[in-house]
Amino acid sequence: MAAQSVQSVVGHCARPQQQAAAAAPPPPLLAPLPPQARLDRRSLLALPALTLAAAVTAAPAAAAENAGGVDAATSPLIQELLRRTEEKKEERRKERLDDYYRRNYGEYLNFQAGSVPASDTSANQQSIREWLERNSEPALPFEARQRRQQQAAAAADE
């Protein structure tokens, strides 16, 4: 009985527009597409590939144009830069590979060298110890300076 009286009070207090809005469902945000305009799964899957294909075909035209107007084949500056790049290519590749080994295998090799007794003089253990001597980071800055001085002195003697 009390619930009916509360509903009747609320119903009488509400404005007529609010009562009509509460009864009608909300309008859809987007109108539904007609059947011939709907995209099926194959169309949706092909869309990224078509976009990529359009971008790839437009790229060579932009690359052919040179912003500075300099012909790369005859420019001495560009030819000098290409020559220096080729000279240092192998050196840079070796540096990247050494840095990769240092970052990813240093801890493992430290463990490997520490888990084997010092009396083990196999070729593998010897090469691990040599690699660790060359690539391990010193704990203190003055040790790094001393190591560089020793390496410079050894290189000067050779």
C-alpha positions in Angstrom: 0.0 0.0 0.0 2.8 2.3 0.9 4.7 1.5 -2.4 1.6 2.5 -4.4 1.3 5.8 -2.7 4.9 6.6 -3.3 4.6 5.8 -7.0 1.5 7.9 -7.3 3.2 10.8 -5.6 6.2 10.6 -7.8 4.1 10.1 -10.9 2.0 13.2 -10.1 5.1 15.4 -9.3 7.0 14.6 -12.5 6.6 16.8 -15.5 4.8 15.3 -18.5 7.9 15.5 -20.7 9.9 13.5 -18.2 7.2 10.9 -18.0 7.2 10.5 -21.9 11.0 10.4 -22.0 11.1 7.7 -19.3 8.7 5.5 -21.2 10.4 5.7 -24.7 13.7 3.9 -25.4 16.7 6.0 -26.1 17.4 6.7 -29.8 20.3 4.7 -31.4 23.6 6.5 -31.7 24.1 5.4 -35.3 21.5 4.6 -37.8 21.7 1.0 -39.0 23.3 0.5 -42.4 21.3 -0.9 -45.2 22.2 -4.5 -46.1 24.1 -3.5 -49.3 26.4 -1.0 -47.4 27.4 -3.4 -44.5 30.9 -4.7 -44.4 31.5 -8.3 -44.1 34.5 -10.0 -42.4 36.5 -10.4 -45.5 36.2 -6.7 -46.3 37.3 -5.7 -42.8 40.3 -8.1 -43.0 41.4 -6.8 -46.4 41.2 -3.1 -45.3 44.7 -3.0 -43.5 46.3 -4.8 -46.4 44.9 -2.4 -48.9 46.0 0.6 -46.8 49.5 -0.9 -46.5 49.6 -1.5 -50.3 48.6 2.1 -51.0 51.3 3.4 -48.6 54.0 1.2 -50.2 53.2 2.3 -53.7 53.3 6.0 -52.8 56.7 5.6 -51.0 59.0 5.1 -54.0 57.8 8.3 -55.6 58.6 10.3 -52.5 62.0 8.6 -52.2 63.0 9.4 -55.7 62.8 13.1 -55.1 65.8 14.6 -53.4 65.1 17.5 -51.1 68.5 19.1 -51.6 68.5 18.7 -55.4 71.8 16.9 -55.2 72.4 13.8 -57.3 73.6 11.0 -54.9 75.5 9.2 -57.6 77.8 12.1 -58.5 78.0 14.0 -55.2 81.5 13.7 -53.7 80.3 14.3 -50.2 77.7 11.5 -50.4 80.2 9.2 -52.0 82.7 9.9 -49.2 80.1 9.2 -46.6 79.1 5.9 -48.3 82.8 4.9 -48.5 83.4 5.6 -44.7 80.2 3.7 -43.9 81.3 0.6 -45.8 84.8 0.8 -44.2 83.4 0.8 -40.7 80.5 -1.6 -41.3 82.3 -4.7 -40.1 83.8 -2.9 -37.1 80.4 -1.6 -36.0 78.9 -5.1 -36.5 81.6 -6.6 -34.3 81.1 -3.9 -31.6 77.3 -4.5 -31.5 77.9 -8.3 -31.2 80.4 -7.8 -28.4 78.0 -5.5 -26.6 75.3 -8.1 -27.0 77.5 -10.8 -25.5 78.6 -8.5 -22.7 75.0 -7.6 -21.7 73.5 -11.1 -22.1 76.2 -13.6 -21.3 78.5 -11.8 -18.8 76.6 -13.0 -15.7 76.4 -16.6 -17.0 80.1 -16.6 -17.8 80.9 -15.2 -14.3 78.9 -18.0 -12.8 80.5 -20.6 -15.1 84.0 -19.4 -14.2 83.2 -19.3 -10.5 81.7 -22.7 -10.4 84.7 -24.5 -11.8 87.9 -24.9 -9.6 90.8 -22.7 -10.6 92.9 -25.8 -11.2 90.8 -26.6 -14.3 92.9 -25.4 -17.2 90.8 -26.6 -20.1 90.8 -24.5 -23.3 87.2 -23.6 -22.7 87.7 -22.4 -19.1 90.8 -20.5 -20.2 88.9 -18.7 -23.0 86.1 -17.8 -20.5 88.6 -16.3 -18.1 90.2 -14.3 -20.8 86.9 -13.0 -22.1 85.9 -12.0 -18.5 89.2 -10.2 -18.1 88.6 -8.2 -21.3 84.9 -7.5 -20.7 84.2 -7.3 -17.0 83.4 -4.0 -15.6 85.6 -2.9 -12.7 84.0 -2.2 -9.4 85.7 1.2 -8.8 86.6 4.0 -11.2 90.3 4.0 -10.3 90.4 0.3 -11.3 89.1 1.2 -14.7 91.8 3.8 -15.1 94.5 1.3 -14.0 93.2 -1.3 -16.5 93.2 1.2 -19.4 96.8 2.2 -18.5 97.8 -1.4 -18.4 96.1 -2.1 -21.8 97.8 0.9 -23.3 101.2 -0.1 -22.0 100.7 -3.7 -23.3 99.6 -2.3 -26.7 102.7 0.0 -26.8 105.0 -2.9 -26.1 103.6 -4.9 -29.0 
